[in-house]
Amino acid sequence: MRFLIRLVSENSEFKVPYNHQHYLQGLIYHRIRGVNPDLSLALHRPKVPKLFTYSLFMSEERQSANGSPYFIGKGKGFFYFSTPITEIAEAFIGGLLQEPDVELWGEKFYVEEVKALAEPSSYSGRTYSTLSPIAVTTLKPELGRLKQYDLSPMEDKFYENLRENLKEKYVLLYGKKSPDDFEVKVFKARPKRFEVKPGIFQRAWHLVFKAYGDEDLMRVGYQAGFGEKNSLGFGMVKVDGRRRKWRRKLR
């Protein structure tokens, strides 16, 4: 289930900090808690995929603010939300509709529209682009301790861990062994570094890629997010409908 959430600002222009995912995360959890407190508690379980994802916050028009940590939005603001879990969708969307006044990073908005979007008819062999960058990590020893390391699409481990994360979500969702059939070919990659919490940074990647494999497995990625930290605002993709000719791939 995928939704477009469109918001109207009380001002003709509004600021949007580049590091804003935690504000959207707070909005999602707050609205879910207001409708379904038990679900909210369950979603706070550590080290378990949350099975929802969302895009970066966007605006109809935007302009940079001369090196400031935010951009200026004009027109309406919007973002996308996706989950394969009906209970999560009902709680968040129900909470938004019950309480449409929204304050984000000090800016006040009103939820003008929540629109359910159609799902793709198929997933394998499609070209995707990110609505929020994909994060994939691993653990590496450093000074006698294991330290989290952010992987890049130029490393084979990136694709291995991307597949294993997707299979973990499949098992959590369907309660059975996951298929192994999954392959990604990346055509374009752009790194982004976000401050997800004060002093805690995450490097992730805006990608254009083609994915092949089991339809149900890839549906999980489309609905719940590819890669890690989806509930922090990473890993949401869309089907790229533009016709392009890619001269090379990264891997």
LINQUI-V757312 format. One record per residue. RES is the residue in one small letter. SS is DSSP state (H for helix, E for strand, - for the rest). NEAR is the number of other C-alpha atoms within 12 Angstrom. Layout:
RES	SS	NEAR
RES	SS	NEAR
This chain:
m	-	32
r	E	36
f	E	29
l	E	26
i	E	36
r	E	29
l	E	36
v	E	30
s	E	30
e	-	22
n	-	18
s	-	20
e	E	23
f	E	33
k	E	34
v	E	36
p	E	30
y	-	27
n	-	32
h	-	34
q	H	36
h	H	31
y	H	29
l	H	36
q	H	35
g	H	24
l	H	30
i	H	41
y	H	33
h	H	28
r	H	30
i	H	32
r	H	26
g	H	24
v	H	26
n	-	24
p	H	20
d	H	17
l	H	26
s	H	23
l	H	17
a	H	20
l	H	26
h	-	20
r	-	13
p	-	11
k	-	15
v	-	20
p	-	32
k	-	37
l	-	46
f	E	44
t	E	46
y	E	49
s	-	39
l	-	38
f	-	39
m	E	35
s	E	27
e	E	21
e	E	20
r	E	22
q	E	20
s	E	18
a	-	16
n	-	9
g	-	11
s	-	14
p	-	16
y	E	21
f	E	24
i	E	29
g	E	29
k	E	24
g	E	23
k	E	28
g	E	37
f	E	33
f	E	34
y	E	41
f	E	48
s	E	47
t	E	38
p	-	32
i	-	26
t	H	20
e	H	24
i	H	34
a	H	35
e	H	30
a	H	28
f	H	41
i	H	38
g	H	24
g	H	28
l	H	34
l	H	26
q	H	19
e	-	23
p	-	25
d	E	21
v	E	31
e	E	24
l	E	28
w	-	23
g	-	15
e	E	25
k	E	22
f	E	31
y	E	26
v	E	30
e	E	22
e	E	22
v	E	27
k	E	21
a	E	19
l	E	17
a	-	15
e	-	19
p	-	23
s	-	12
s	-	20
y	-	28
s	-	27
g	-	22
r	E	30
t	E	31
y	E	39
s	E	32
t	E	39
l	-	33
s	-	46
p	-	41
i	E	51
a	E	43
v	-	39
t	E	29
t	E	25
l	E	15
k	E	15
p	E	11
e	E	10
l	-	7
g	-	7
r	E	9
l	E	11
k	E	13
q	E	18
y	E	21
d	E	29
l	-	28
s	-	33
p	-	36
m	-	21
e	-	19
d	H	20
k	H	22
f	H	31
y	H	31
e	H	23
n	H	29
l	H	35
r	H	33
e	H	29
n	H	39
l	H	41
k	H	34
e	H	31
k	H	40
y	H	34
v	H	22
l	H	22
l	H	28
y	H	19
g	-	11
k	-	13
k	-	16
s	-	26
p	-	23
d	-	23
d	-	19
f	E	31
e	E	29
v	E	32
k	E	30
v	E	34
f	E	25
k	E	27
a	E	25
r	E	24
p	E	23
k	E	24
r	E	21
f	E	29
e	E	22
v	E	29
k	E	16
p	-	11
g	-	9
i	E	13
f	E	19
q	E	31
r	E	28
a	E	37
w	E	37
h	E	34
l	E	38
v	E	35
f	E	36
k	E	32
a	E	36
y	E	26
g	E	26
d	-	24
e	H	25
d	H	29
l	H	39
m	H	41
r	H	39
v	H	42
g	H	47
y	H	43
q	H	42
a	H	45
g	-	48
f	-	55
g	-	49
e	E	42
k	-	37
n	H	44
s	H	42
l	H	41
g	-	46
f	-	47
g	-	44
m	-	45
v	E	44
k	E	38
v	E	31
d	-	21
g	-	13
r	-	13
r	-	10
r	-	15
k	-	10
w	-	16
r	-	9
r	-	14
k	-	18
l	-	22
r	-	20
